[in-house]
Amino acid sequence: MPDRLRHWLLLLLFMPVLAWAAEIEIANAQLSATEEGYALSADFRFELTPRLEEAVNKGVVLYFVIDYEMTKARWYWLDEKLLSRSLTYSLSYHALTRQYRLSTGGLHQSFSNLSDALAVLSRLRNWVVIDKGDKMLRTGEPYQAALRLRLDITQLPRPFQISALGNKDWNLVADWKTWQAPLPAVAVETR
C-alpha cells in the first residue's frame, strides 16, 4: 500500500506541470532574404479556451506577443544574444458593429467571426526582423533562432490579471521554438 500511495503522490505532484504545457504549436518557421533585409514567416496552431473566448466576446482586449531572438554560440561563455524583436497583436470585439478586430502597429483588420481573426493571427508572414543595413550579422554564419507566441496577461485589465495568475485557462503560450538559421544571401539589385 505505501508504494501505491507514493505513486499517487508523485502523480499529484507532476500533474500541475502537465497542465501547464504549451498550448501553442509553432510550425514552418523560416527566415528568407527580402529587399528590406530578412523576413520571418511561421504558422501557429492554437485555440482559445472557452474563458478567453468569453472574455473577448464581452469586450476584453487580448494582446498576443510574438517574440523572436537570434543568438550566436560562443565556446568560452554563454551564447551571445544578437537581436531581440517583439510584435504585438491586439484582438478585440466591438459589439456595436459585431466585428472582431485584429490590430498591430496602427494597422487594423475587421472580421465577422472569431475563427477568421484567429486564422490571420496564426499565420505570420514576412515580418522583417533583420534590417538590410545590419552589420552585426553576416551571411553564411551559424546562428540560432528562437520564436514563440504568447498571450500577454500583463496588458489585461487588473481584475483579469489577478484571476489569470495560476489559472491555466488564461495561460496561452508556446515553448520557444529554436532552429539553426544561417542567413541566406540577399539578392543584389541589378539595373
Rosetta blueprint (number, residue, H / E / L):
1 M L
2 P H
3 D H
4 R H
5 L H
6 R H
7 H H
8 W H
9 L H
10 L H
11 L H
12 L H
13 L H
14 F H
15 M H
16 P H
17 V H
18 L H
19 A H
20 W L
21 A L
22 A L
23 E L
24 I L
25 E E
26 I E
27 A E
28 N E
29 A E
30 Q E
31 L E
32 S E
33 A E
34 T L
35 E L
36 E L
37 G E
38 Y E
39 A E
40 L E
41 S E
42 A E
43 D E
44 F E
45 R E
46 F L
47 E L
48 L L
49 T L
50 P H
51 R H
52 L H
53 E H
54 E H
55 A H
56 V H
57 N H
58 K L
59 G L
60 V L
61 V L
62 L E
63 Y E
64 F E
65 V E
66 I E
67 D E
68 Y E
69 E E
70 M E
71 T E
72 K E
73 A L
74 R L
75 W L
76 Y L
77 W L
78 L L
79 D L
80 E E
81 K E
82 L E
83 L E
84 S E
85 R E
86 S E
87 L E
88 T E
89 Y E
90 S E
91 L E
92 S E
93 Y E
94 H E
95 A L
96 L L
97 T L
98 R L
99 Q E
100 Y E
101 R E
102 L E
103 S E
104 T E
105 G L
106 G L
107 L E
108 H E
109 Q E
110 S E
111 F E
112 S L
113 N L
114 L H
115 S H
116 D H
117 A H
118 L H
119 A H
120 V H
121 L H
122 S L
123 R E
124 L E
125 R E
126 N E
127 W E
128 V E
129 V E
130 I E
131 D E
132 K L
133 G L
134 D L
135 K L
136 M L
137 L L
138 R L
139 T L
140 G L
141 E L
142 P L
143 Y L
144 Q E
145 A E
146 A E
147 L E
148 R E
149 L E
150 R E
151 L E
152 D L
153 I H
154 T H
155 Q H
156 L L
157 P L
158 R H
159 P H
160 F H
161 Q H
162 I H
163 S H
164 A H
165 L L
166 G L
167 N L
168 K H
169 D H
170 W H
171 N L
172 L L
173 V E
174 A L
175 D L
176 W L
177 K E
178 T E
179 W E
180 Q E
181 A L
182 P L
183 L L
184 P L
185 A L
186 V L
187 A L
188 V L
189 E L
190 T L
191 R L
